[in-house]
Amino acid sequence: MSVIIILLGASLLVALFFLAAFIWSVRNGQFEDNFSPAHRVLFETKPAETTCKSGNACTNTNCKSRICKHN
């Protein structure tokens, strides 16, 4: 029966340690990342294509569709 009391005391100490660590991290701004990398991937823009769909290098800087009918 005394083992249960020792284990309860140890578990309460561990729980208090983690609570203190959580409070410390909140006060020091560890959770202030409003735009995390996990959400950043949802809003990334695709890189601009440098070649036309025909496979040739696009020389027209105003070409938005990259079909390049001007070649």
N, C-alpha and C positions, 0 to 999 in steps of 0.2 A: 504494500500500500504506500510505502514511503517513496517508491520509485515514481509513482504517478504524480506526487507532489513535486518531486524534483523536475520531472519532465514538464509539468505545467509552468513551473517557475522559469525554466529555460526557454520554453516557447514564448512566454510573455516578454522575456528580455529580448529575444530575437524580434518579436513583433514591435516592441518599443524602439529598437534600433532602426528597423525599416521605416517606421513612422517618422522618426527624427530625421532620417536621411531624405525622406520625401518632402518634409516641411523645409529642410535646408535647401533642397534643389528648387522648390517653388519660389522661395524668397530670393535666391540668387539668379533667377531668370533662366533656368535650364529648360523651361517649357514655353519660351517666348517665340519659338519658331512658327510664325503664322503661315508660312508658305514652304512647307517641307519638300524635300526631293521626291517623296512619294506622290505628291500632288503636282509637282512641276512637270512630270512626264505627260500629264493629261493636257497641258496647255502649250507644249512645245510646237514651234512652227517647223514645218518640213524644210530641209535645206533646198535652195534653189538648184534646179537642174542646169548643168553646164553643157549638155548635149541635146540636140534635137531628137525627135522620135525617129528620124531617118538615120541617126547614128553619126551625123556630121556635127562638127563644132558649130554652135550658133554664134554668128557674128552680129546679129541684130540685137541691140540692147533693149529695144522696146518690145521684143517678142514675148508675149505673155503666155501664149498657148504652147510654145516650143515645138510647133509643127513645122515652122520655117519653110514657108512656101517661096521665100525670096531667093533661095539657093539655086 
